[in-house]
Amino acid sequence: MTTKYWNAQDAGCGSLIVGLKREIGGIAAGGLLQVTASNEGAPADIPSWCRVTGHTLVSAAHPNYVLQKKDD
Amino acid sequence: MSEQKKLVIVNSRGFDDERSSVAWSIANTASASNMDVTVFLVAAGVDWVRKGATDVAQLNPLDPSIGDMMRSFLDNGGRILVCPPCAKVRGYTEESLIDGATIAGAPVMLEEITNGAASLSF
């Protein structure tokens, strides 16, 4: 299974979410996106975005996150 | 989750107000979160879509530039409406505005709310 890595650094709020959408857009359904996001809002914002969009949050140990892209 | 939620953001804030950056950031986040988002620009907020206006505008150094946020918003399917009298009083016509901005008034925005859109205003 493909795993893509994105270092979001300190991107927060809108910048983090727009980046997540861009990065996950480039992988196939079921593929994994590994993210490093050091922003203080990330522990709340990334799980929330996953709930809203339907992608699966496989693991969250700030600042490291793994998302699985939902099926089309 | 399968049904797309609607959101209307009314922005009356211009180049001298950091709240403009917050409004565009929230609009951008919403359009990147599978929401159907309409930004309705009124009063000084109309200046954001004048061609060339955002080339150097960055109101919060931790946000992207306003131009980058607007482009991303439009790329993700966001819609920008521009209050007709607010544009006219500034001498703007449709030709003065960036692609993706449409001169349309309160009825179009209110139709979104009638159809269930939540609203935020700045």
N, CA and C atoms of all chains as a GROMACS GRO file, in nm:
protein
  582
    1MET      N    1   0.085  -0.120   0.000
    1MET     CA    2   0.000   0.000   0.000
    1MET      C    3   0.088   0.125   0.000
    2THR      N    4   0.045   0.221  -0.079
    2THR     CA    5   0.123   0.345  -0.092
    2THR      C    6   0.114   0.429   0.035
    3THR      N    7   0.227   0.479   0.080
    3THR     CA    8   0.228   0.577   0.189
    3THR      C    9   0.300   0.701   0.139
    4LYS      N   10   0.229   0.814   0.151
    4LYS     CA   11   0.287   0.941   0.110
    4LYS      C   12   0.319   1.020   0.237
    5TYR      N   13   0.426   1.097   0.232
    5TYR     CA   14   0.463   1.176   0.350
    5TYR      C   15   0.450   1.323   0.321
    6TRP      N   16   0.394   1.397   0.416
    6TRP     CA   17   0.387   1.543   0.405
    6TRP      C   18   0.428   1.605   0.536
    7ASN      N   19   0.529   1.691   0.531
    7ASN     CA   20   0.569   1.765   0.650
    7ASN      C   21   0.497   1.900   0.649
    8ALA      N   22   0.393   1.910   0.732
    8ALA     CA   23   0.314   2.034   0.735
    8ALA      C   24   0.382   2.141   0.819
    9GLN      N   25   0.488   2.104   0.888
    9GLN     CA   26   0.558   2.198   0.976
    9GLN      C   27   0.458   2.266   1.071
   10ASP      N   28   0.458   2.398   1.078
   10ASP     CA   29   0.371   2.466   1.174
   10ASP      C   30   0.243   2.520   1.109
   11ALA      N   31   0.212   2.472   0.989
   11ALA     CA   32   0.089   2.520   0.924
   11ALA      C   33  -0.031   2.494   1.014
   12GLY      N   34  -0.117   2.594   1.028
   12GLY     CA   35  -0.231   2.579   1.116
   12GLY      C   36  -0.360   2.622   1.051
   13CYS      N   37  -0.469   2.582   1.111
   13CYS     CA   38  -0.603   2.628   1.072
   13CYS      C   39  -0.622   2.606   0.922
   14GLY      N   40  -0.651   2.713   0.847
   14GLY     CA   41  -0.680   2.697   0.705
   14GLY      C   42  -0.566   2.639   0.626
   15SER      N   43  -0.443   2.680   0.655
   15SER     CA   44  -0.328   2.632   0.578
   15SER      C   45  -0.309   2.483   0.594
   16LEU      N   46  -0.331   2.434   0.715
   16LEU     CA   47  -0.316   2.290   0.741
   16LEU      C   48  -0.422   2.211   0.664
   17ILE      N   49  -0.545   2.258   0.671
   17ILE     CA   50  -0.656   2.183   0.609
   17ILE      C   51  -0.646   2.186   0.457
   18VAL      N   52  -0.615   2.301   0.401
   18VAL     CA   53  -0.600   2.309   0.256
   18VAL      C   54  -0.485   2.220   0.210
   19GLY      N   55  -0.378   2.214   0.288
   19GLY     CA   56  -0.267   2.126   0.256
   19GLY      C   57  -0.305   1.979   0.264
   20LEU      N   58  -0.382   1.943   0.367
   20LEU     CA   59  -0.427   1.804   0.379
   20LEU      C   60  -0.511   1.764   0.258
   21LYS      N   61  -0.602   1.853   0.218
   21LYS     CA   62  -0.686   1.821   0.102
   21LYS      C   63  -0.600   1.803  -0.023
   22ARG      N   64  -0.502   1.893  -0.041
   22ARG     CA   65  -0.414   1.885  -0.158
   22ARG      C   66  -0.334   1.755  -0.157
   23GLU      N   67  -0.276   1.722  -0.042
   23GLU     CA   68  -0.188   1.605  -0.035
   23GLU      C   69  -0.266   1.474  -0.050
   24ILE      N   70  -0.382   1.466   0.016
   24ILE     CA   71  -0.456   1.340   0.009
   24ILE      C   72  -0.521   1.324  -0.128
   25GLY      N   73  -0.538   1.438  -0.197
   25GLY     CA   74  -0.595   1.432  -0.332
   25GLY      C   75  -0.505   1.358  -0.430
   26GLY      N   76  -0.376   1.351  -0.398
   26GLY     CA   77  -0.282   1.291  -0.490
   26GLY      C   78  -0.260   1.142  -0.469
   27ILE      N   79  -0.335   1.081  -0.378
   27ILE     CA   80  -0.315   0.937  -0.356
   27ILE      C   81  -0.444   0.861  -0.385
   28ALA      N   82  -0.430   0.731  -0.405
   28ALA     CA   83  -0.546   0.648  -0.440
   28ALA      C   84  -0.627   0.615  -0.316
   29ALA      N   85  -0.755   0.580  -0.338
   29ALA     CA   86  -0.841   0.539  -0.227
   29ALA      C   87  -0.776   0.425  -0.150
   30GLY      N   88  -0.778   0.436  -0.018
   30GLY     CA   89  -0.718   0.332   0.065
   30GLY      C   90  -0.572   0.358   0.096
   31GLY      N   91  -0.511   0.452   0.024
   31GLY     CA   92  -0.371   0.485   0.046
   31GLY      C   93  -0.352   0.564   0.175
   32LEU      N   94  -0.231   0.566   0.224
   32LEU     CA   95  -0.202   0.631   0.352
   32LEU      C   96  -0.127   0.762   0.330
   33LEU      N   97  -0.161   0.859   0.414
   33LEU     CA   98  -0.089   0.986   0.417
   33LEU      C   99  -0.033   1.004   0.557
   34GLN      N  100   0.099   1.008   0.564
   34GLN     CA  101   0.167   1.030   0.692
   34GLN      C  102   0.201   1.178   0.701
   35VAL      N  103   0.162   1.240   0.811
   35VAL     CA  104   0.176   1.385   0.825
   35VAL      C  105   0.250   1.418   0.954
   36THR      N  106   0.343   1.512   0.943
   36THR     CA  107   0.401   1.573   1.063
   36THR      C  108   0.346   1.715   1.071
   37ALA      N  109   0.273   1.744   1.178
   37ALA     CA  110   0.208   1.874   1.193
   37ALA      C  111   0.230   1.922   1.336
   38SER      N  112   0.318   2.021   1.349
   38SER     CA  113   0.355   2.062   1.484
   38SER      C  114   0.266   2.172   1.541
   39ASN      N  115   0.176   2.225   1.461
   39ASN     CA  116   0.091   2.335   1.508
   39ASN      C  117   0.007   2.291   1.628
   40GLU      N  118  -0.009   2.382   1.723
   40GLU     CA  119  -0.082   2.348   1.846
   40GLU      C  120  -0.228   2.311   1.821
   41GLY      N  121  -0.284   2.356   1.710
   41GLY     CA  122  -0.423   2.324   1.681
   41GLY      C  123  -0.442   2.188   1.616
   42ALA      N  124  -0.333   2.127   1.570
   42ALA     CA  125  -0.344   2.003   1.493
   42ALA      C  126  -0.413   1.888   1.568
   43PRO      N  127  -0.387   1.869   1.700
   43PRO     CA  128  -0.452   1.756   1.768
   43PRO      C  129  -0.604   1.763   1.764
   44ALA      N  130  -0.661   1.882   1.758
   44ALA     CA  131  -0.806   1.895   1.745
   44ALA      C  132  -0.849   1.902   1.599
   45ASP      N  133  -0.770   1.974   1.518
   45ASP     CA  134  -0.815   2.005   1.382
   45ASP      C  135  -0.809   1.884   1.288
   46ILE      N  136  -0.704   1.803   1.298
   46ILE     CA  137  -0.692   1.691   1.204
   46ILE      C  138  -0.800   1.586   1.228
   47PRO      N  139  -0.827   1.543   1.354
   47PRO     CA  140  -0.937   1.447   1.374
   47PRO      C  141  -1.072   1.503   1.328
   48SER      N  142  -1.094   1.633   1.354
   48SER     CA  143  -1.221   1.694   1.313
   48SER      C  144  -1.238   1.690   1.162
   49TRP      N  145  -1.130   1.725   1.091
   49TRP     CA  146  -1.138   1.725   0.944
   49TRP      C  147  -1.163   1.584   0.891
   50CYS      N  148  -1.103   1.485   0.955
   50CYS     CA  149  -1.127   1.346   0.913
   50CYS      C  150  -1.273   1.307   0.935
   51ARG      N  151  -1.331   1.348   1.049
   51ARG     CA  152  -1.472   1.315   1.073
   51ARG      C  153  -1.562   1.380   0.968
   52VAL      N  154  -1.530   1.504   0.931
   52VAL     CA  155  -1.614   1.577   0.836
   52VAL      C  156  -1.601   1.520   0.696
   53THR      N  157  -1.481   1.484   0.656
   53THR     CA  158  -1.458   1.443   0.517
   53THR      C  159  -1.471   1.293   0.496
   54GLY      N  160  -1.465   1.214   0.603
   54GLY     CA  161  -1.480   1.070   0.588
   54GLY      C  162  -1.351   0.993   0.573
   55HIS      N  163  -1.238   1.063   0.572
   55HIS     CA  164  -1.110   0.992   0.572
   55HIS      C  165  -1.087   0.933   0.712
   56THR      N  166  -1.010   0.825   0.718
   56THR     CA  167  -0.988   0.757   0.846
   56THR      C  168  -0.859   0.807   0.910
   57LEU      N  169  -0.870   0.841   1.036
   57LEU     CA  170  -0.749   0.878   1.112
   57LEU      C  171  -0.696   0.748   1.175
   58VAL      N  172  -0.591   0.698   1.116
   58VAL     CA  173  -0.537   0.568   1.156
   58VAL      C  174  -0.462   0.581   1.289
   59SER      N  175  -0.384   0.688   1.301
   59SER     CA  176  -0.313   0.709   1.426
   59SER      C  177  -0.286   0.857   1.446
   60ALA      N  178  -0.282   0.897   1.573
   60ALA     CA  179  -0.255   1.037   1.606
   60ALA      C  180  -0.171   1.040   1.732
   61ALA      N  181  -0.044   1.072   1.716
   61ALA     CA  182   0.046   1.092   1.829
   61ALA      C  183   0.123   1.219   1.798
   62HIS      N  184   0.062   1.330   1.837
   62HIS     CA  185   0.115   1.461   1.800
   62HIS      C  186   0.267   1.469   1.815
   63PRO      N  187   0.339   1.514   1.713
   63PRO     CA  188   0.294   1.578   1.589
   63PRO      C  189   0.281   1.482   1.470
   64ASN      N  190   0.269   1.352   1.497
   64ASN     CA  191   0.265   1.255   1.387
   64ASN      C  192   0.124   1.198   1.369
   65TYR      N  193   0.079   1.203   1.245
   65TYR     CA  194  -0.055   1.157   1.213
   65TYR      C  195  -0.050   1.069   1.089
   66VAL      N  196  -0.139   0.970   1.085
   66VAL     CA  197  -0.153   0.888   0.965
   66VAL      C  198  -0.301   0.887   0.927
   67LEU      N  199  -0.328   0.924   0.803
   67LEU     CA  200  -0.464   0.926   0.751
   67LEU      C  201  -0.475   0.824   0.639
   68GLN      N  202  -0.593   0.762   0.631
   68GLN     CA  203  -0.620   0.671   0.519
   68GLN      C  204  -0.729   0.732   0.433
   69LYS      N  205  -0.700   0.744   0.304
   69LYS     CA  206  -0.798   0.806   0.214
   69LYS      C  207  -0.921   0.719   0.200
   70LYS      N  208  -1.037   0.782   0.205
   70LYS     CA  209  -1.163   0.706   0.195
   70LYS      C  210  -1.181   0.650   0.054
   71ASP      N  211  -1.271   0.551   0.044
   71ASP     CA  212  -1.305   0.498  -0.087
   71ASP      C  213  -1.382   0.603  -0.165
   72ASP      N  214  -1.365   0.604  -0.297
   72ASP     CA  215  -1.436   0.702  -0.381
   72ASP      C  216  -1.585   0.678  -0.379
   73MET      N  217  -2.296   1.314   0.618
   73MET     CA  218  -2.165   1.342   0.562
   73MET      C  219  -2.168   1.340   0.409
   74SER      N  220  -2.259   1.255   0.354
   74SER     CA  221  -2.264   1.248   0.208
   74SER      C  222  -2.328   1.375   0.152
   75GLU      N  223  -2.421   1.434   0.228
   75GLU     CA  224  -2.485   1.556   0.181
   75GLU      C  225  -2.395   1.676   0.212
   76GLN      N  226  -2.372   1.758   0.109
   76GLN     CA  227  -2.281   1.870   0.127
   76GLN      C  228  -2.349   1.983   0.204
   77LYS      N  229  -2.288   2.025   0.313
   77LYS     CA  230  -2.343   2.134   0.392
   77LYS      C  231  -2.314   2.268   0.325
   78LYS      N  232  -2.411   2.357   0.336
   78LYS     CA  233  -2.396   2.489   0.275
   78LYS      C  234  -2.356   2.593   0.379
   79LEU      N  235  -2.269   2.684   0.338
   79LEU     CA  236  -2.224   2.792   0.425
   79LEU      C  237  -2.215   2.921   0.346
   80VAL      N  238  -2.269   3.027   0.405
   80VAL     CA  239  -2.255   3.161   0.347
   80VAL      C  240  -2.169   3.244   0.442
   81ILE      N  241  -2.066   3.308   0.387
   81ILE     CA  242  -1.982   3.398   0.467
   81ILE      C  243  -1.996   3.538   0.410
   82VAL      N  244  -2.047   3.629   0.491
   82VAL     CA  245  -2.060   3.769   0.450
   82VAL      C  246  -1.939   3.844   0.502
   83ASN      N  247  -1.863   3.904   0.410
   83ASN     CA  248  -1.741   3.975   0.450
   83ASN      C  249  -1.751   4.122   0.412
   84SER      N  250  -1.754   4.208   0.512
   84SER     CA  251  -1.758   4.352   0.488
   84SER      C  252  -1.624   4.419   0.519
   85ARG      N  253  -1.523   4.336   0.549
   85ARG     CA  254  -1.395   4.391   0.595
   85ARG      C  255  -1.297   4.409   0.480
   86GLY      N  256  -1.225   4.517   0.481
   86GLY     CA  257  -1.134   4.548   0.371
   86GLY      C  258  -0.988   4.529   0.407
   87PHE      N  259  -0.904   4.606   0.337
   87PHE     CA  260  -0.759   4.588   0.346
   87PHE      C  261  -0.700   4.632   0.479
   88ASP      N  262  -0.776   4.708   0.556
   88ASP     CA  263  -0.722   4.764   0.679
   88ASP      C  264  -0.766   4.684   0.801
   89ASP      N  265  -0.816   4.564   0.779
   89ASP     CA  266  -0.876   4.492   0.890
   89ASP      C  267  -0.832   4.344   0.888
   90GLU      N  268  -0.764   4.301   0.992
   90GLU     CA  269  -0.713   4.164   0.998
   90GLU      C  270  -0.826   4.062   0.989
   91ARG      N  271  -0.948   4.102   1.027
   91ARG     CA  272  -1.060   4.008   1.020
   91ARG      C  273  -1.088   3.961   0.878
   92SER      N  274  -1.044   4.039   0.779
   92SER     CA  275  -1.056   3.992   0.641
   92SER      C  276  -0.979   3.862   0.621
   93SER      N  277  -0.860   3.858   0.679
   93SER     CA  278  -0.777   3.738   0.664
   93SER      C  279  -0.844   3.618   0.731
   94VAL      N  280  -0.906   3.642   0.845
   94VAL     CA  281  -0.977   3.534   0.915
   94VAL      C  282  -1.094   3.485   0.831
   95ALA      N  283  -1.167   3.580   0.771
   95ALA     CA  284  -1.282   3.542   0.688
   95ALA      C  285  -1.239   3.454   0.572
   96TRP      N  286  -1.131   3.495   0.503
   96TRP     CA  287  -1.085   3.416   0.388
   96TRP      C  288  -1.028   3.282   0.432
   97SER      N  289  -0.963   3.280   0.548
   97SER     CA  290  -0.908   3.154   0.598
   97SER      C  291  -1.020   3.055   0.631
   98ILE      N  292  -1.126   3.103   0.694
   98ILE     CA  293  -1.239   3.015   0.726
   98ILE      C  294  -1.310   2.969   0.599
   99ALA      N  295  -1.326   3.060   0.504
   99ALA     CA  296  -1.388   3.022   0.376
   99ALA      C  297  -1.307   2.913   0.308
  100ASN      N  298  -1.176   2.928   0.313
  100ASN     CA  299  -1.085   2.834   0.251
  100ASN      C  300  -1.090   2.698   0.320
  101THR      N  301  -1.092   2.702   0.452
  101THR     CA  302  -1.100   2.577   0.528
  101THR      C  303  -1.231   2.504   0.499
  102ALA      N  304  -1.339   2.579   0.493
  102ALA     CA  305  -1.470   2.518   0.467
  102ALA      C  306  -1.475   2.454   0.328
  103SER      N  307  -1.420   2.525   0.229
  103SER     CA  308  -1.426   2.468   0.093
  103SER      C  309  -1.334   2.348   0.080
  104ALA      N  310  -1.235   2.337   0.169
  104ALA     CA  311  -1.147   2.219   0.170
  104ALA      C  312  -1.203   2.109   0.260
  105SER      N  313  -1.322   2.131   0.314
  105SER     CA  314  -1.385   2.033   0.404
  105SER      C  315  -1.519   1.987   0.348
  106ASN      N  316  -1.527   1.981   0.217
  106ASN     CA  317  -1.647   1.931   0.148
  106ASN      C  318  -1.770   2.016   0.172
  107MET      N  319  -1.755   2.143   0.208
  107MET     CA  320  -1.871   2.229   0.223
  107MET      C  321  -1.891   2.311   0.095
  108ASP      N  322  -2.018   2.342   0.070
  108ASP     CA  323  -2.056   2.426  -0.044
  108ASP      C  324  -2.058   2.570   0.007
  109VAL      N  325  -1.957   2.648  -0.029
  109VAL     CA  326  -1.935   2.778   0.036
  109VAL      C  327  -1.956   2.893  -0.061
  110THR      N  328  -2.032   2.991  -0.016
  110THR     CA  329  -2.051   3.115  -0.090
  110THR      C  330  -2.000   3.231  -0.006
  111VAL      N  331  -1.907   3.307  -0.060
  111VAL     CA  332  -1.863   3.431   0.006
  111VAL      C  333  -1.938   3.547  -0.058
  112PHE      N  334  -2.005   3.625   0.025
  112PHE     CA  335  -2.078   3.742  -0.024
  112PHE      C  336  -2.001   3.866   0.022
  113LEU      N  337  -1.943   3.938  -0.071
  113LEU     CA  338  -1.861   4.055  -0.038
  113LEU      C  339  -1.947   4.181  -0.042
  114VAL      N  340  -1.940   4.256   0.066
  114VAL     CA  341  -2.017   4.381   0.075
  114VAL      C  342  -1.925   4.492   0.125
  115ALA      N  343  -1.968   4.617   0.102
  115ALA     CA  344  -1.895   4.735   0.149
  115ALA      C  345  -1.746   4.723   0.115
  116ALA      N  346  -1.657   4.749   0.210
  116ALA     CA  347  -1.513   4.748   0.180
  116ALA      C  348  -1.463   4.610   0.139
  117GLY      N  349  -1.537   4.505   0.172
  117GLY     CA  350  -1.498   4.369   0.134
  117GLY      C  351  -1.492   4.350  -0.016
  118VAL      N  352  -1.566   4.434  -0.090
  118VAL     CA  353  -1.569   4.423  -0.236
  118VAL      C  354  -1.430   4.445  -0.297
  119ASP      N  355  -1.348   4.526  -0.230
  119ASP     CA  356  -1.216   4.558  -0.286
  119ASP      C  357  -1.129   4.435  -0.308
  120TRP      N  358  -1.157   4.325  -0.235
  120TRP     CA  359  -1.072   4.206  -0.248
  120TRP      C  360  -1.071   4.147  -0.387
  121VAL      N  361  -1.177   4.164  -0.462
  121VAL     CA  362  -1.184   4.097  -0.593
  121VAL      C  363  -1.156   4.190  -0.710
  122ARG      N  364  -1.118   4.315  -0.682
  122ARG     CA  365  -1.071   4.401  -0.791
  122ARG      C  366  -0.943   4.341  -0.847
  123LYS      N  367  -0.930   4.334  -0.979
  123LYS     CA  368  -0.812   4.273  -1.042
  123LYS      C  369  -0.684   4.336  -0.988
  124GLY      N  370  -0.591   4.255  -0.946
  124GLY     CA  371  -0.462   4.303  -0.899
  124GLY      C  372  -0.459   4.344  -0.754
  125ALA      N  373  -0.574   4.348  -0.691
  125ALA     CA  374  -0.581   4.403  -0.556
  125ALA      C  375  -0.503   4.320  -0.454
  126THR      N  376  -0.498   4.190  -0.475
  126THR     CA  377  -0.441   4.105  -0.371
  126THR      C  378  -0.296   4.066  -0.397
  127ASP      N  379  -0.234   4.127  -0.499
  127ASP     CA  380  -0.100   4.083  -0.537
  127ASP      C  381  -0.002   4.087  -0.420
  128VAL      N  382  -0.016   4.184  -0.334
  128VAL     CA  383   0.079   4.196  -0.223
  128VAL      C  384   0.010   4.199  -0.086
  129ALA      N  385  -0.116   4.161  -0.081
  129ALA     CA  386  -0.191   4.175   0.044
  129ALA      C  387  -0.175   4.053   0.134
  130GLN      N  388  -0.121   4.073   0.249
  130GLN     CA  389  -0.108   3.967   0.348
  130GLN      C  390  -0.130   4.031   0.485
  131LEU      N  391  -0.247   4.009   0.543
  131LEU     CA  392  -0.283   4.083   0.664
  131LEU      C  393  -0.235   4.016   0.791
  132ASN      N  394  -0.213   3.886   0.784
  132ASN     CA  395  -0.159   3.813   0.900
  132ASN      C  396  -0.041   3.732   0.850
  133PRO      N  397   0.079   3.758   0.903
  133PRO     CA  398   0.197   3.690   0.848
  133PRO      C  399   0.193   3.538   0.863
  134LEU      N  400   0.107   3.486   0.952
  134LEU     CA  401   0.097   3.341   0.967
  134LEU      C  402  -0.008   3.280   0.874
  135ASP      N  403  -0.087   3.363   0.808
  135ASP     CA  404  -0.179   3.314   0.705
  135ASP      C  405  -0.109   3.326   0.570
  136PRO      N  406  -0.155   3.247   0.471
  136PRO     CA  407  -0.108   3.272   0.334
  136PRO      C  408  -0.154   3.411   0.290
  137SER      N  409  -0.102   3.458   0.176
  137SER     CA  410  -0.151   3.586   0.125
  137SER      C  411  -0.300   3.572   0.091
  138ILE      N  412  -0.369   3.685   0.088
  138ILE     CA  413  -0.511   3.680   0.056
  138ILE      C  414  -0.531   3.624  -0.085
  139GLY      N  415  -0.442   3.663  -0.177
  139GLY     CA  416  -0.454   3.613  -0.314
  139GLY      C  417  -0.444   3.462  -0.319
  140ASP      N  418  -0.349   3.404  -0.246
  140ASP     CA  419  -0.334   3.258  -0.243
  140ASP      C  420  -0.460   3.193  -0.186
  141MET      N  421  -0.515   3.253  -0.080
  141MET     CA  422  -0.636   3.194  -0.019
  141MET      C  423  -0.755   3.203  -0.114
  142MET      N  424  -0.767   3.315  -0.184
  142MET     CA  425  -0.879   3.328  -0.278
  142MET      C  426  -0.868   3.230  -0.392
  143ARG      N  427  -0.746   3.213  -0.445
  143ARG     CA  428  -0.727   3.118  -0.556
  143ARG      C  429  -0.759   2.976  -0.512
  144SER      N  430  -0.710   2.940  -0.392
  144SER     CA  431  -0.736   2.806  -0.341
  144SER      C  432  -0.886   2.786  -0.318
  145PHE      N  433  -0.951   2.890  -0.263
  145PHE     CA  434  -1.096   2.884  -0.239
  145PHE      C  435  -1.172   2.857  -0.370
  146LEU      N  436  -1.137   2.931  -0.474
  146LEU     CA  437  -1.205   2.913  -0.603
  146LEU      C  438  -1.173   2.776  -0.663
  147ASP      N  439  -1.046   2.734  -0.651
  147ASP     CA  440  -1.006   2.603  -0.705
  147ASP      C  441  -1.083   2.490  -0.638
  148ASN      N  442  -1.120   2.508  -0.510
  148ASN     CA  443  -1.193   2.404  -0.438
  148ASN      C  444  -1.344   2.418  -0.454
  149GLY      N  445  -1.386   2.502  -0.547
  149GLY     CA  446  -1.528   2.510  -0.579
  149GLY      C  447  -1.604   2.620  -0.507
  150GLY      N  448  -1.534   2.707  -0.436
  150GLY     CA  449  -1.602   2.816  -0.368
  150GLY      C  450  -1.658   2.918  -0.466
  151ARG      N  451  -1.760   2.989  -0.421
  151ARG     CA  452  -1.827   3.088  -0.507
  151ARG      C  453  -1.817   3.225  -0.441
  152ILE      N  454  -1.789   3.328  -0.522
  152ILE     CA  455  -1.778   3.465  -0.469
  152ILE      C  456  -1.885   3.552  -0.535
  153LEU      N  457  -1.970   3.610  -0.451
  153LEU     CA  458  -2.072   3.705  -0.498
  153LEU      C  459  -2.033   3.845  -0.453
  154VAL      N  460  -2.064   3.944  -0.535
  154VAL     CA  461  -2.026   4.081  -0.506
  154VAL      C  462  -2.151   4.169  -0.505
  155CYS      N  463  -2.173   4.236  -0.395
  155CYS     CA  464  -2.289   4.324  -0.377
  155CYS      C  465  -2.292   4.430  -0.487
  156PRO      N  466  -2.400   4.435  -0.568
  156PRO     CA  467  -2.402   4.527  -0.684
  156PRO      C  468  -2.383   4.675  -0.649
  157PRO      N  469  -2.459   4.733  -0.555
  157PRO     CA  470  -2.436   4.875  -0.528
  157PRO      C  471  -2.300   4.903  -0.464
  158CYS      N  472  -2.248   4.806  -0.387
  158CYS     CA  473  -2.116   4.825  -0.325
  158CYS      C  474  -2.007   4.829  -0.432
  159ALA      N  475  -2.026   4.751  -0.541
  159ALA     CA  476  -1.930   4.753  -0.652
  159ALA      C  477  -1.946   4.882  -0.732
  160LYS      N  478  -2.071   4.919  -0.758
  160LYS     CA  479  -2.096   5.035  -0.845
  160LYS      C  480  -2.044   5.164  -0.782
  161VAL      N  481  -2.062   5.176  -0.651
  161VAL     CA  482  -2.020   5.300  -0.584
  161VAL      C  483  -1.868   5.314  -0.587
  162ARG      N  484  -1.798   5.203  -0.609
  162ARG     CA  485  -1.652   5.206  -0.620
  162ARG      C  486  -1.605   5.215  -0.764
  163GLY      N  487  -1.698   5.221  -0.856
  163GLY     CA  488  -1.663   5.229  -0.998
  163GLY      C  489  -1.626   5.096  -1.059
  164TYR      N  490  -1.662   4.986  -0.994
  164TYR     CA  491  -1.625   4.854  -1.046
  164TYR      C  492  -1.738   4.798  -1.132
  165THR      N  493  -1.697   4.737  -1.243
  165THR     CA  494  -1.791   4.658  -1.323
  165THR      C  495  -1.740   4.514  -1.320
  166GLU      N  496  -1.815   4.424  -1.382
  166GLU     CA  497  -1.771   4.284  -1.386
  166GLU      C  498  -1.630   4.273  -1.445
  167GLU      N  499  -1.598   4.360  -1.542
  167GLU     CA  500  -1.466   4.356  -1.606
  167GLU      C  501  -1.355   4.399  -1.510
  168SER      N  502  -1.391   4.470  -1.403
  168SER     CA  503  -1.290   4.514  -1.306
  168SER      C  504  -1.249   4.400  -1.213
  169LEU      N  505  -1.327   4.294  -1.213
  169LEU     CA  506  -1.314   4.192  -1.108
  169LEU      C  507  -1.241   4.068  -1.158
  170ILE      N  508  -1.181   3.994  -1.066
  170ILE     CA  509  -1.112   3.870  -1.101
  170ILE      C  510  -1.212   3.767  -1.153
  171ASP      N  511  -1.161   3.672  -1.233
  171ASP     CA  512  -1.245   3.561  -1.277
  171ASP      C  513  -1.294   3.485  -1.154
  172GLY      N  514  -1.419   3.448  -1.155
  172GLY     CA  515  -1.474   3.374  -1.041
  172GLY      C  516  -1.558   3.461  -0.950
  173ALA      N  517  -1.546   3.593  -0.963
  173ALA     CA  518  -1.629   3.683  -0.883
  173ALA      C  519  -1.747   3.728  -0.969
  174THR      N  520  -1.865   3.719  -0.913
  174THR     CA  521  -1.988   3.751  -0.986
  174THR      C  522  -2.063   3.861  -0.914
  175ILE      N  523  -2.105   3.963  -0.988
  175ILE     CA  524  -2.188   4.066  -0.927
  175ILE      C  525  -2.330   4.010  -0.912
  176ALA      N  526  -2.370   3.994  -0.788
  176ALA     CA  527  -2.503   3.939  -0.757
  176ALA      C  528  -2.537   3.981  -0.616
  177GLY      N  529  -2.665   4.005  -0.594
  177GLY     CA  530  -2.704   4.069  -0.470
  177GLY      C  531  -2.762   3.978  -0.364
  178ALA      N  532  -2.825   4.043  -0.268
  178ALA     CA  533  -2.882   3.973  -0.153
  178ALA      C  534  -2.974   3.857  -0.190
  179PRO      N  535  -3.057   3.870  -0.295
  179PRO     CA  536  -3.148   3.758  -0.324
  179PRO      C  537  -3.074   3.626  -0.348
  180VAL      N  538  -2.962   3.633  -0.419
  180VAL     CA  539  -2.887   3.509  -0.449
  180VAL      C  540  -2.828   3.451  -0.320
  181MET      N  541  -2.775   3.540  -0.237
  181MET     CA  542  -2.720   3.496  -0.108
  181MET      C  543  -2.830   3.439  -0.019
  182LEU      N  544  -2.945   3.506  -0.016
  182LEU     CA  545  -3.055   3.461   0.070
  182LEU      C  546  -3.115   3.330   0.020
  183GLU      N  547  -3.106   3.308  -0.111
  183GLU     CA  548  -3.155   3.180  -0.164
  183GLU      C  549  -3.075   3.064  -0.104
  184GLU      N  550  -2.943   3.087  -0.087
  184GLU     CA  551  -2.860   2.984  -0.025
  184GLU      C  552  -2.907   2.956   0.118
  185ILE      N  553  -2.938   3.062   0.190
  185ILE     CA  554  -2.983   3.046   0.329
  185ILE      C  555  -3.120   2.979   0.332
  186THR      N  556  -3.206   3.017   0.238
  186THR     CA  557  -3.338   2.951   0.228
  186THR      C  558  -3.321   2.802   0.205
  187ASN      N  559  -3.216   2.766   0.133
  187ASN     CA  560  -3.190   2.625   0.104
  187ASN      C  561  -3.107   2.557   0.212
  188GLY      N  562  -3.096   2.623   0.327
  188GLY     CA  563  -3.035   2.554   0.442
  188GLY      C  564  -2.895   2.596   0.479
  189ALA      N  565  -2.840   2.697   0.411
  189ALA     CA  566  -2.703   2.738   0.443
  189ALA      C  567  -2.695   2.800   0.582
  190ALA      N  568  -2.591   2.766   0.654
  190ALA     CA  569  -2.555   2.840   0.775
  190ALA      C  570  -2.484   2.968   0.731
  191SER      N  571  -2.474   3.064   0.821
  191SER     CA  572  -2.407   3.189   0.780
  191SER      C  573  -2.313   3.239   0.888
  192LEU      N  574  -2.205   3.302   0.841
  192LEU     CA  575  -2.109   3.371   0.928
  192LEU      C  576  -2.092   3.510   0.871
  193SER      N  577  -2.071   3.607   0.955
  193SER     CA  578  -2.046   3.740   0.900
  193SER      C  579  -1.927   3.806   0.966
  194PHE      N  580  -1.855   3.879   0.884
  194PHE     CA  581  -1.736   3.952   0.929
  194PHE      C  582  -1.748   4.098   0.890
   0.00000   0.00000   0.00000
